[in-house]
Amino acid sequence: MSDLIASLDRLSTRHVELGEQLGDTAIMGTPRYLALMREHARLGRLMTPFCAFKQAQVDAAAARSLLDDPEMKELAKEDLAVNERRAAELLDEIKGLLVQADATGSRNAILEIRAGTGGNEASLFAGDLARLYVQWTQRHRLKMEPLSLSEGEQGGFKEAIFLISGEGAYAVLRYESGGHRVQRVPATEAAGRIHTSTCTVAVMPEAEEVDVTIRPDEVRIDVYRAGGAGGQHVNKTESAVRLTHLPTGLVVTCQDEKSQIANRDRAFKVLRSRIYEAERARQERERSALRKEQVGSGDRSDRIRTYNFPQNRLTDHRINWTGYSLDRFMDGDCDELHRALVEAEKARFLEDWDGRF
């Protein structure tokens, strides 16, 4: 624990330095100022409980020094117990903040849902997942805005991309990346047989222009007429946009807006976030050989969860968590599992703690 406290002391010093830098009028209104302000606020959320923790430690030490005084012994014992308990509670809160409130936790998030194996049933399940996330994010007072939607033949989505905005959006959704498997009787199944279908979910922190530089010669921009529902204007004008990032081969399309400019802006938003997330993942893999063992690794090929409707059962395979309230979960009551994932990540995070934040 001493290493953790020492690291927190260094972060406290960094917080003070950032406050001083923010007073420099020469950088106000610049991208650097916004980045410093974001980091200062992020560390500030950590420093509030840390200062309270240090005060509890000071008060506990004062109480401990009075244990040999016959007249103060009983009062000191009571005061010592209160402050030691308070310090333990605050330290646990700080550990949770270290897991949840890293450099990306406070950002907006890009959420991508794609139908996998299972045909139309997979598309229907992708639609159910989108509805789940709409209701869950509303509970956290977050806004979920569609960026690109490709509907399934019988409903749901083949692919759906959303922007989740609001304080801590990425922290809420960060553990959703991976393969989601559903077991249920499809509405189209006359014989009542249970089918298994899959969807993949990817959650990325929204990248800003200051995070990722995309040169004009690195992107091929194609425009074309949008397809599907959307009215005559959408279908008769070349408003749809396809971006191809030549260095990485990443392709992003957007056709939901009537304006080509609006679709282009949305497509670049998604492209920046995909590049940013790919670089983040690369750095994390290099930093720790244990990356794939950690909760929330974000590997899209990993099956992270099974939704068994006949048994009303939900299983998260990363932490071997099983609950029998799938109906409530699908209505956006997801916080119980999220807390369990945070606790599991907290333990692994501290095992691999190296002072980063």
Secondary structure, 3 states (H helix, E strand, C coil): CHHHHHHHHHHHHHHHHHHHHCCCHHHCCCHHHHHHHHHHHHHHHHHHHHHHHHHHHHHHHHHHCCCCCCCCHHHHHHHHHHHHHHHHHHHHHHHHHHHHCCCCCCCCEEEEEEECCCCHHHHHHHHHHHHHHHHHHHHCCCEEEEEEEEECCCCCEEEEEEEEECCCHHHHHHHHCEEEEEEECCCCCCCCCCEEEEEEEEEEECCCCCCCCCCHHHEEEEEECCCCCCHHHHHHCCCEEEEEECCCCEEEEECCCCCHHHHHHHHHHHHHHHHHHHHHHHHHHHHCCCHHHCCCCCCCCCEEEEEECCCCEEEECCCCEEECCHHHHHCCCCHHHHHHHHHHHHHHHHHCCCCCC
